[in-house]
């Protein structure tokens, strides 16, 4: 293993030269070839053995990834590459392309400065390409483009060089149009569009390991004509030897992606809202390895030997074994047990990891994906915005009661590793609910529990998560405590889309300075006096305290908030979460004696007031929707659109793209369960499709009562609705 040792030594040397470090992610639509490309780069950099065809999927370490042929966990790898006589350290994160795992992509973008966007030459830019680009640009991460599977263009489509160039240019135009649209309003980003002339676009075939770019053509003297000749003559090995893909891509990475010293001054203000004149901020801007330690954790994994491993980006300072560090949002400190870097796909322990690198640390027991870890207490980084919320739930129970403690432990671990999964544990019934982004997401998680932990489980049918929301403004409603000595007067109204959006994106929260929060709410259209009285935000709901000088209210407020949260977590229709509601506490009458205004009095009073207000505002059930895009040959177009319409969906658009028809529409998640097998049989397996979560829509009135009853029955609630709800 002499070679490996040498590589580790090279990496350790390069860790201290931030100008020669590149932190990058590979991102793309599912199946466009990211993982095959990553293997290729590793082989080219001498990290893994170079074999005939790049199919060993070095990065997909989990058995289930090998089986499904898709990447599920974002994997970290490091390699070295010599460019213009200087060695560079490249830390790369291979991200999943499947929409169910979008959370991993967002988190990976936080750790890197550049994103290599991979697009399939035959399919072109797809919805998920757009999503990953948006995630990168929002984090201030610079894109370059690699167009993969060009071999298919040559062999399958039998096109001449001119037609081929036209086709490739149209892919580049599409990507640039997306980049332009997304960066228009960003003042800190100059022109980030990609171009062949500048060398920010590469072409090639990850499967056959050849690649080409403008700089590589000048270097090797091979042009498109030569490549097409060799490809058509099946001389792929020669093609790989004369213009190896890894050189083309790694050169592009070294030349066109920013190093941490260029990138951090631009990225820090985008992801951190602390005091930009502080020493800490200066240390992060300068990538100062002597500064305070600042580590942003982007991923938590589990190693059977070392336990929990936190991976993330070191923005300043130097990580060393034995350091005691603060973890944002938790008390006390955690002690670092080991620090390491990734070599190929494996972790190598080293003595120290300085700023500008991606590190792997053990011992941070309180960290979750998204934590800020630092040597002094500091404003944490912005929470990582997950664009999608969980929309589908399955119940999981252990087949043997003895496995219960182990199952609970495993589920806690799951929610720590993947914040886009929500776990609710019901200690009484022994039933546990996990909610995620889609059927596949949950299927993979439950399989892992069985396989990695050896816990046999029963899983229930997938259940869709609904929401409840009011439709109109109400009068002031009175809530009375059981002892009749305390009264709360609450009025409700729907929040505007704009305000809801700001809360979801974290632009409005209770953690921000009050002044900033007021301004953000006023920008979104809230009246000035209202924005000054925001008392609490729960989910996408806001509580406003409009009372004047009420005695004892201050010390009772905590209980009021508790009652409010209870009422909003279990809406009045079917105990589903309430969203987008503004609640105004207008007045309150409180008993002077503390003993008569305790939790048993205040919580039910507030809860009733909130529920009655929601009922008066004609609360309705909202169901989660998915955007659906299906690509099919012409003759199956009718069958494909029928599949959407037959699921209470609507088709919004149909158009020709290349030799395929594209059908775009939207349908309820509830009806999309089992879609994959139906669409396969309807189109004889010729369709490729993609779904993306599209938020919640009010369900049609004629379905409301029936659906509410089904949910109430499933939850074991009373089957008659409260008097006030008879407006369906």
C-alpha positions as a printed Julia matrix, in Angstrom:
728×3 Matrix{Float64}:
   0.0    0.0     0.0
   2.98   2.3    -0.56
   1.12   4.35   -3.16
  -1.68   5.15   -0.79
   0.72   6.31    1.89
   2.34   8.6    -0.64
  -1.02  10.07   -1.6
  -1.92  10.68    2.04
   1.37  12.51    2.51
   0.74  14.63   -0.59
  -2.71  15.56    0.68
  -1.38  16.47    4.11
   1.15  18.79    2.49
  -1.45  20.43    0.26
  -3.94  20.95    3.11
  -1.91  23.96    4.2
  -2.0   25.68    0.81
  -5.56  26.96    0.41
  -4.75  28.5    -2.97
  -4.22  24.96   -4.33
  -7.36  23.48   -2.79
 -10.62  23.04   -4.7
 -13.8   21.99   -2.87
 -16.36  20.85   -5.41
 -19.6   18.93   -5.75
 -20.82  16.93   -8.7
 -24.53  17.46   -9.21
 -27.01  16.33  -11.83
 -30.36  14.83  -12.69
 -30.75  11.16  -11.72
 -28.91   8.76  -14.08
 -26.93  11.4   -15.95
 -23.7    9.7   -14.89
 -22.28  11.54  -11.87
 -21.09   8.48  -10.02
 -19.44   6.83  -13.02
 -17.69  10.15  -13.63
 -16.46  10.29  -10.03
 -15.0    6.78  -10.29
 -13.27   7.89  -13.43
 -11.67  10.88  -11.77
 -10.47   8.71   -8.88
  -8.93   6.23  -11.3
  -7.34   9.04  -13.29
  -5.87  10.52  -10.13
  -4.44   7.09   -9.24
  -6.72   6.62   -6.22
  -8.38   3.39   -7.38
  -7.26   0.78   -9.9
  -8.09   1.68  -13.48
 -10.2   -1.05  -15.01
 -11.69  -1.63  -18.45
 -15.02   0.07  -17.95
 -15.77   2.38  -15.07
 -18.55   0.4   -13.5
 -17.29  -0.5   -10.06
 -19.19   2.42   -8.48
 -16.51   3.14   -5.94
 -18.66   5.86   -4.4
 -21.83   3.89   -3.84
 -20.57   2.13   -0.77
 -23.9    0.92    0.57
 -25.29  -2.37   -0.74
 -28.62  -0.76   -1.54
 -26.88   1.83   -3.71
 -25.17  -0.91   -5.71
 -28.47  -2.75   -6.11
 -30.54   0.19   -7.2
 -27.72   1.65   -9.26
 -28.31   5.1    -7.77
 -26.44   7.24   -5.29
 -28.32   7.81   -2.08
 -25.82   9.32    0.33
 -23.61  12.18   -0.71
 -20.13  10.61   -0.61
 -16.91  12.51    0.07
 -13.63  11.8    -1.68
 -10.31  13.6    -2.06
  -7.66  13.33   -4.75
  -4.61  15.19   -6.0
  -4.07  16.45   -9.54
  -1.14  18.16  -11.17
  -2.13  21.22  -13.2
   0.41  23.58  -14.79
   3.22  21.85  -12.83
   1.55  22.45   -9.47
  -0.15  19.78   -7.4
  -3.74  20.53   -6.34
  -5.9   18.94   -3.65
  -9.43  18.33   -4.87
 -12.13  17.5    -2.32
 -15.18  16.24   -4.12
 -18.67  15.4    -2.95
 -20.76  13.16   -5.2
 -24.38  14.14   -4.56
 -27.54  12.14   -5.21
 -29.6   13.18   -8.25
 -32.87  11.58   -7.22
 -35.43  14.13   -6.06
 -36.2   12.22   -2.86
 -32.67  12.95   -1.66
 -32.59  16.67   -2.42
 -31.69  17.42    1.19
 -28.25  15.86    0.71
 -27.61  18.05   -2.31
 -28.4   21.27   -0.44
 -26.16  20.22    2.44
 -23.29  19.27    0.13
 -23.43  22.71   -1.55
 -22.75  24.31    1.82
 -19.32  22.62    2.02
 -18.04  23.43   -1.48
 -17.15  26.44   -3.66
 -17.78  24.97   -7.1
 -20.36  22.66   -8.66
 -19.67  20.49  -11.69
 -23.09  20.14  -13.27
 -23.41  16.96  -15.35
 -25.98  16.79  -18.14
 -26.81  13.82  -20.36
 -26.19  14.81  -24.0
 -29.24  12.88  -25.2
 -31.72  13.99  -22.52
 -30.5   17.57  -22.11
 -31.21  19.77  -19.07
 -33.94  18.2   -16.9
 -36.06  19.49  -13.97
 -33.58  18.17  -11.43
 -30.69  19.88  -13.28
 -32.56  23.1   -12.67
 -33.07  22.31   -8.99
 -29.41  21.49   -8.3
 -28.28  24.62  -10.16
 -30.63  26.72   -8.07
 -29.33  25.11   -4.88
 -25.73  25.84   -5.92
 -26.28  29.45   -6.93
 -28.32  30.24   -3.84
 -25.32  29.14   -1.76
 -22.9   31.22   -3.88
 -21.31  28.15   -5.48
 -19.86  28.6    -9.0
 -21.01  26.18  -11.74
 -19.21  24.57  -14.69
 -20.78  22.12  -17.12
 -19.85  18.62  -18.26
 -21.97  17.1   -21.02
 -21.85  13.33  -20.58
 -22.84  10.33  -22.75
 -21.68  12.01  -25.97
 -20.82   8.48  -27.14
 -24.58   7.82  -27.36
 -25.01  10.88  -29.53
 -22.37   9.58  -31.92
 -23.43   5.94  -32.02
 -27.22   6.11  -31.58
 -28.08   9.23  -33.51
 -25.55   8.87  -36.32
 -25.24  12.62  -36.64
 -22.59  14.58  -38.53
 -20.24  17.0   -36.71
 -22.37  20.09  -37.55
 -25.65  18.67  -36.28
 -23.84  17.41  -33.24
 -22.38  20.76  -32.38
 -25.82  22.34  -32.81
 -27.3   19.83  -30.4
 -24.56  20.36  -27.81
 -24.79  24.15  -28.11
 -28.51  24.01  -27.43
 -27.82  22.13  -24.15
 -25.28  24.83  -23.2
 -27.79  27.59  -24.05
 -30.44  25.94  -21.87
 -28.07  25.74  -18.91
 -26.93  29.34  -19.39
 -30.49  30.57  -19.55
 -31.11  28.91  -16.17
 -27.94  30.46  -14.71
 -28.81  33.91  -16.04
 -32.34  33.77  -14.69
 -31.13  32.69  -11.26
 -28.25  35.17  -10.86
 -29.97  38.3   -12.18
 -30.62  39.63   -8.72
 -27.34  38.57   -7.11
 -25.01  41.56   -6.86
 -22.04  39.55   -5.6
 -21.88  37.25   -8.63
 -20.37  38.4   -11.9
 -21.24  36.58  -15.13
 -21.22  32.88  -14.23
 -22.54  31.51  -17.52
 -20.47  28.67  -19.0
 -18.77  28.66  -22.39
 -16.78  26.32  -24.59
 -14.28  29.05  -25.54
 -13.47  29.88  -21.93
 -13.04  26.21  -21.08
 -15.9   26.03  -18.56
 -17.68  23.35  -20.62
 -16.38  19.81  -21.13
 -17.79  16.95  -23.23
 -17.23  13.24  -23.13
 -18.25   9.78  -22.02
 -17.83   8.72  -18.42
 -18.49   5.1   -19.36
 -15.71   4.94  -21.96
 -13.52   7.41  -20.1
 -12.69   9.94  -22.79
 -13.33  13.66  -22.66
 -12.64  16.84  -24.53
 -12.72  20.61  -23.93
 -11.37  23.63  -25.76
  -8.09  23.65  -23.74
  -7.69  19.87  -24.11
  -8.1   20.08  -27.9
  -5.3   22.61  -27.98
  -3.2   20.37  -25.76
  -3.77  17.02  -27.51
  -4.56  18.25  -31.02
  -7.68  16.03  -31.08
 -10.8   17.66  -32.46
 -14.4   16.49  -32.73
 -13.85  14.9   -36.13
 -11.04  12.68  -34.79
 -13.11  11.7   -31.79
 -16.12  10.71  -33.88
 -13.9    8.62  -36.12
 -12.35   6.68  -33.23
 -15.7    6.27  -31.44
 -17.4    4.91  -34.6
 -14.48   2.58  -35.26
 -14.92   1.24  -31.69
 -11.38   2.3   -30.77
 -12.5    3.45  -27.38
  -9.4    2.39  -25.47
  -7.24   4.45  -27.82
  -9.64   7.35  -27.41
  -9.32   7.06  -23.61
  -5.54   6.95  -23.81
  -5.23   9.91  -26.16
  -7.65  12.23  -24.39
  -8.42  10.87  -20.91
 -11.58  12.21  -19.3
 -10.03  12.69  -15.86
  -7.41  15.13  -17.19
 -10.02  17.2   -18.99
 -12.3   17.46  -15.97
  -9.63  17.89  -13.29
  -7.87  20.58  -15.34
 -11.18  22.39  -15.65
 -11.66  22.1   -11.86
  -8.2   23.53  -11.11
  -8.46  26.34  -13.61
 -12.05  27.52  -13.32
 -13.23  26.8    -9.81
 -12.38  29.29   -7.07
 -10.05  28.24   -4.25
 -11.21  28.87   -0.66
  -9.33  32.21   -0.49
 -11.29  33.54   -3.5
 -14.56  31.95   -2.47
 -14.93  32.53    1.27
 -15.2   36.34    1.18
 -18.15  35.91   -1.19
 -19.73  32.91    0.5
 -19.54  33.93    4.17
 -22.04  36.87    3.89
 -24.45  34.55    2.02
 -24.5   31.83    4.65
 -23.72  33.66    7.88
 -25.54  36.59    9.46
 -23.1   37.39   12.27
 -21.16  40.63   12.78
 -19.08  41.11    9.63
 -16.65  43.48   11.32
 -15.64  40.95   14.0
 -12.31  39.17   14.16
 -14.13  35.91   13.61
 -15.6   37.16   10.32
 -12.18  38.36    9.22
 -10.69  34.95   10.05
 -13.29  33.22    7.87
 -12.79  35.65    4.98
  -9.02  35.15    5.06
  -9.24  31.34    5.56
  -7.0   31.95    8.57
  -5.65  28.69    9.98
  -4.48  30.56   13.1
  -7.98  31.94   13.76
 -10.84  30.62   15.88
 -12.05  27.16   14.8
 -15.23  27.28   12.71
 -16.6   24.05   11.21
 -19.94  23.73    9.44
 -21.2   20.13    9.65
 -22.89  19.08    6.42
 -23.18  15.35    6.89
 -23.29  12.75    9.67
 -22.37   9.16    8.92
 -21.84   6.09   11.02
 -18.74   3.95   10.92
 -19.14   0.53   12.55
 -15.76   0.97   14.31
 -15.47   4.69   15.0
 -19.11   5.47   15.68
 -20.57   8.73   14.48
 -18.54  10.76   11.98
 -19.32  14.4    11.3
 -18.1   15.69    7.93
 -17.99  19.34    7.03
 -16.14  22.4     5.85
 -13.52  24.11    8.02
 -13.98  27.86    7.38
 -11.32  29.06    9.79
  -8.84  27.84   12.42
  -7.32  24.35   12.57
  -9.08  21.24   13.85
  -7.03  19.04   16.17
  -7.66  15.97   18.25
  -8.66  16.74   21.85
 -10.12  20.19   21.16
 -13.22  21.09   23.15
 -15.7   22.82   20.86
 -19.14  24.37   21.09
 -21.94  22.87   18.99
 -24.63  25.39   18.05
 -27.98  24.91   19.75
 -26.61  22.66   22.52
 -25.13  23.39   25.93
 -21.62  22.48   27.03
 -18.81  21.35   24.76
 -17.9   18.24   22.77
 -14.38  16.85   22.68
 -12.87  15.86   19.34
 -11.62  12.26   19.36
 -10.07  12.14   15.9
  -9.75  14.26   12.79
  -9.33  12.97    9.27
  -9.67  13.68    5.58
 -11.16  11.55    2.83
  -8.83   9.58    0.6
 -10.68   8.09   -2.26
 -13.83   7.08   -0.42
 -12.09   6.23    2.85
 -11.28   8.24    5.92
  -7.62   8.69    6.82
  -6.8   10.01   10.28
  -4.37  12.95   10.35
  -3.06  15.16   13.16
  -4.74  18.37   12.1
  -6.99  19.84    9.4
  -6.6   23.56    8.68
  -9.13  26.06    7.25
 -10.28  25.63    3.65
 -10.55  21.83    3.81
 -13.33  19.28    4.15
 -12.74  17.3     7.34
 -14.16  14.18    8.99
 -14.34  14.32   12.78
 -15.37  11.9    15.52
 -16.47  12.9    19.0
 -19.01  15.61   18.15
 -21.85  13.73   19.8
 -24.29  16.66   19.8
 -23.8   17.66   16.16
 -26.44  17.08   13.53
 -26.26  17.81    9.81
 -26.34  21.61    9.74
 -24.63  22.32   13.1
 -22.03  25.07   13.51
 -19.07  23.84   15.57
 -16.62  26.42   16.92
 -13.99  27.22   19.54
 -15.86  30.28   20.83
 -19.6   30.81   21.05
 -20.71  32.41   17.79
 -23.76  33.21   15.67
 -24.43  29.9    13.89
 -24.52  29.66   10.09
 -27.88  30.11    8.44
 -29.91  26.96    8.8
 -29.71  24.92    5.63
 -32.9   25.5     3.68
 -34.57  22.33    2.57
 -36.79  23.33   -0.26
 -39.14  20.38    0.27
 -41.11  19.35    3.36
 -41.97  15.75    4.24
 -45.15  14.73    2.43
 -45.45  11.02    2.98
 -45.39   8.9     6.13
 -45.07   5.22    6.97
 -45.51   3.54   10.31
 -42.69   1.27   11.4
 -42.88  -1.2    14.24
 -40.46  -3.84   15.44
 -41.62  -7.41   14.81
 -40.19  -8.44   18.2
 -40.92  -6.26   21.19
 -37.34  -6.93   22.41
 -35.98  -4.93   19.48
 -37.98  -1.85   20.47
 -35.22   0.04   22.34
 -32.8   -0.62   19.48
 -35.36   0.55   16.91
 -36.0    3.79   18.79
 -32.24   4.41   18.94
 -31.89   3.73   15.2
 -34.77   6.05   14.3
 -33.23   8.84   16.39
 -29.99   8.28   14.49
 -31.83   8.41   11.15
 -33.35  11.8    11.9
 -29.95  13.08   12.98
 -28.31  11.98    9.72
 -31.06  13.25    7.47
 -32.94  16.35    8.64
 -35.42  15.99    5.75
 -36.81  12.93    7.55
 -39.1   13.46   10.51
 -39.52  10.75   13.1
 -42.42  10.7    15.56
 -42.12   8.12   18.3
 -45.23   7.07   20.13
 -43.99   5.38   23.29
 -47.5    4.22   24.24
 -48.53   2.37   21.1
 -45.03   1.25   20.11
 -45.84   2.69   16.69
 -43.32   5.02   15.08
 -43.99   7.22   12.11
 -41.31   8.3     9.68
 -42.1   11.03    7.19
 -39.98  11.78    4.15
 -39.84  13.2     0.64
 -41.36  10.31   -1.25
 -42.0    6.57   -1.45
 -38.43   5.74   -2.45
 -36.94   7.84    0.35
 -38.88   5.89    3.0
 -38.36   2.54    1.33
 -34.6    3.02    1.42
 -34.62   4.12    5.06
 -36.71   1.17    6.25
 -34.59  -1.28    4.27
 -31.48   0.11    5.91
 -32.94  -0.37    9.37
 -33.52  -4.03    8.57
 -30.23  -4.61    6.82
 -27.7   -2.53    8.75
 -29.19  -2.91   12.2
 -30.64  -6.37   11.76
 -34.01  -5.31   13.18
 -36.95  -7.01   11.44
 -39.75  -4.42   11.07
 -43.32  -4.26    9.83
 -44.1   -1.17    7.79
 -47.58   0.17    7.22
 -49.06   1.43    3.96
 -47.71   4.84    2.94
 -49.81   7.62    4.46
 -49.89  11.08    2.99
 -49.39  14.07    5.27
 -52.12  16.7     4.89
 -52.21  20.26    6.22
 -55.05  22.45    7.45
 -55.42  26.14    6.66
 -58.09  28.79    7.11
 -59.68  30.54    4.16
 -60.97  33.82    5.6
 -60.65  36.32    8.42
 -62.64  35.67   11.62
 -64.19  37.71   14.4
 -62.59  37.7    17.85
 -63.26  34.36   19.57
 -63.36  33.81   23.33
 -61.61  30.84   24.97
 -62.56  30.11   28.59
 -60.53  28.05   31.05
 -62.15  25.03   32.78
 -62.4   26.97   36.08
 -63.97  29.91   34.17
 -61.52  32.41   35.73
 -59.33  33.01   32.67
 -60.41  34.21   29.26
 -58.44  34.68   26.05
 -59.66  36.61   23.02
 -58.14  35.46   19.74
 -58.77  36.39   16.14
 -57.41  34.51   13.08
 -56.71  35.31    9.45
 -54.78  33.69    6.57
 -51.18  34.85    5.99
 -50.17  35.92    2.5
 -48.13  33.57    0.28
 -45.27  36.05    0.44
 -44.97  35.92    4.21
 -45.3   32.11    4.28
 -42.53  31.84    1.68
 -40.23  34.06    3.78
 -40.79  31.93    6.89
 -40.1   28.74    4.91
 -36.85  30.1     3.51
 -35.72  31.25    6.94
 -35.83  34.95    5.95
 -38.18  35.53    8.89
 -37.57  33.73   12.18
 -37.55  34.27   15.93
 -33.75  33.79   16.01
 -33.07  37.0    14.07
 -32.62  40.44   15.61
 -36.07  41.99   16.1
 -35.37  44.96   13.83
 -34.4   42.67   10.94
 -37.47  40.51   11.42
 -39.77  43.57   11.43
 -38.26  44.87    8.2
 -38.53  41.46    6.49
 -42.21  41.17    7.47
 -42.98  44.71    6.32
 -41.23  44.0     3.0
 -43.58  41.05    2.61
 -46.57  43.34    3.16
 -47.33  43.1     6.89
 -48.54  46.29    8.56
 -45.95  48.07   10.65
 -47.72  47.88   14.03
 -48.41  44.18   13.56
 -44.8   43.39   12.68
 -43.7   44.99   15.96
 -45.83  42.69   18.09
 -44.77  39.28   16.8
 -44.59  37.09   19.88
 -43.96  33.64   18.39
 -43.61  31.76   15.09
 -44.6   28.1    14.94
 -44.2   26.33   11.59
 -45.61  28.85    9.13
 -47.98  30.37   11.7
 -47.47  33.66   13.54
 -48.77  34.78   16.94
 -49.21  38.52   17.48
 -49.66  39.96   20.95
 -51.95  42.99   20.62
 -52.88  43.19   24.29
 -52.26  46.34   26.31
 -50.89  46.28   29.87
 -52.48  43.09   31.15
 -51.26  42.07   34.57
 -49.54  38.66   34.84
 -49.61  38.12   31.08
 -45.83  38.05   30.8
 -45.43  35.08   33.09
 -48.42  33.32   31.5
 -47.18  33.8    27.93
 -45.19  30.56   27.92
 -48.35  28.59   28.64
 -50.27  30.55   25.99
 -47.62  29.56   23.45
 -47.79  25.94   24.57
 -51.56  25.89   24.1
 -51.19  27.55   20.72
 -48.6   25.03   19.5
 -50.74  22.12   20.63
 -53.72  23.52   18.77
 -51.71  24.13   15.6
 -49.96  20.75   15.57
 -53.33  19.0    15.67
 -55.78  21.02   13.6
 -59.53  20.84   14.33
 -60.45  18.88   11.18
 -58.25  15.8    11.42
 -55.4   16.65   13.79
 -53.1   17.48   10.85
 -50.65  20.42   11.15
 -52.09  23.9    10.56
 -50.21  26.22    8.21
 -50.2   29.85    7.11
 -52.33  31.33    9.89
 -51.92  34.66   11.67
 -53.34  34.56   15.21
 -53.89  37.8    17.11
 -54.2   37.7    20.89
 -56.42  40.72   21.35
 -57.22  40.62   25.04
 -57.02  38.33   28.06
 -58.55  38.21   31.54
 -56.42  36.38   34.08
 -57.02  35.26   37.69
 -54.61  37.08   40.01
 -53.69  33.95   41.87
 -50.96  31.96   40.1
 -52.47  28.7    41.26
 -55.69  29.42   39.33
 -53.94  30.18   36.04
 -51.63  27.18   35.71
 -51.14  24.88   32.7
 -54.36  22.94   33.32
 -56.34  26.2    32.91
 -54.45  28.22   30.29
 -53.57  25.5    27.78
 -57.14  24.21   27.17
 -58.5   27.79   27.07
 -56.05  28.85   24.37
 -56.43  25.58   22.51
 -60.22  25.97   22.33
 -59.99  29.59   21.29
 -57.58  28.72   18.47
 -59.65  25.76   17.24
 -62.88  27.75   17.32
 -61.23  30.6    15.47
 -59.94  28.18   12.82
 -63.42  26.7    12.44
 -64.9   30.15   12.0
 -62.26  30.92    9.36
 -63.56  27.88    7.42
 -60.45  25.78    7.87
 -59.97  23.36    4.95
 -57.81  20.31    4.35
 -54.82  20.9     2.05
 -53.2   18.02    0.2
 -49.58  17.81   -0.99
 -49.11  18.02   -4.76
 -46.37  16.84   -7.08
 -45.24  18.24  -10.39
 -44.96  15.39  -12.85
 -42.95  15.34  -16.05
 -43.1   12.32  -18.36
 -40.96  11.84  -21.47
 -42.43   9.28  -23.88
 -42.36   8.31  -27.55
 -45.25   9.84  -29.52
 -47.48   6.8   -29.61
 -47.67   6.6   -25.81
 -48.52  10.22  -25.25
 -52.22   9.53  -24.71
 -51.47   6.74  -22.24
 -49.08   8.95  -20.29
 -51.44  11.92  -19.99
 -54.22   9.49  -19.06
 -52.09   8.3   -16.13
 -51.99  11.87  -14.77
 -55.65  12.66  -15.4
 -56.8    9.37  -13.91
 -55.16  10.42  -10.64
 -57.17  13.62  -10.12
 -54.28  15.39  -11.81
 -54.23  17.95  -14.59
 -51.99  18.1   -17.64
 -50.58  21.61  -18.08
 -48.42  21.23  -21.14
 -47.38  18.84  -23.9
 -44.61  19.53  -26.36
 -42.09  17.83  -28.61
 -38.47  17.68  -27.43
 -36.03  15.91  -29.74
 -37.72  12.65  -30.71
 -39.82  12.45  -27.55
 -43.03  14.02  -26.34
 -42.95  15.7   -22.95
 -46.09  15.71  -20.81
 -46.08  18.09  -17.84
 -48.72  18.21  -15.15
 -49.51  18.17  -11.46
 -51.23  15.55   -9.3
 -51.91  14.86   -5.61
 -49.19  12.85   -3.84
 -51.9   10.59   -2.42
 -52.85   9.45   -5.9
 -49.24   9.09   -7.04
 -48.55   6.1    -4.78
 -47.89   3.14   -7.08
 -47.43   5.46  -10.07
 -44.15   3.86  -11.14
 -45.57   0.42  -11.9
 -48.69   1.86  -13.58
 -46.77   4.13  -15.9
 -44.43   1.3   -16.84
 -47.27  -0.94  -17.92
 -49.18   1.89  -19.63
 -46.19   2.77  -21.82
 -44.55  -0.68  -22.06
 -41.62   0.64  -20.1
 -40.79   3.34  -22.64
 -41.46   6.36  -20.42
 -38.98   8.15  -18.2
 -40.55  10.41  -15.6
 -39.71  12.63  -12.73
 -41.76  14.11   -9.91
 -41.08  17.06   -7.68
 -42.95  18.24   -4.61
 -45.09  21.23   -5.45
 -46.42  22.37   -2.08
 -49.97  22.07   -0.79
 -53.31  22.89   -2.46
 -56.81  23.14   -0.97
 -58.66  19.91   -1.65
 -61.98  20.03   -3.52
 -64.97  20.48   -1.18
 -66.71  17.29   -2.33
 -63.71  15.25   -1.12
 -63.15  17.1     2.17
 -65.61  15.29    4.45
 -64.73  11.81    3.22
 -60.96  12.38    3.54
 -61.32  13.98    6.99
 -63.32  10.98    8.17
 -60.76   8.52    6.8
 -57.94  10.27    8.65
 -59.95  10.56   11.88
 -60.77   6.87   11.73
 -57.13   5.96   11.12
 -56.09   8.06   14.12
 -58.81   6.64   16.35
 -60.56   9.99   16.8
 -64.29  10.66   17.28
 -66.08  10.35   13.96
 -68.42  13.29   14.33
 -67.0   16.69   13.44
 -67.43  19.59   15.9
 -70.67  21.61   15.48
 -68.84  24.61   14.05
 -67.56  22.7    11.03
 -70.57  22.13    8.81
 -69.7   24.33    5.87
 -68.65  21.65    3.37
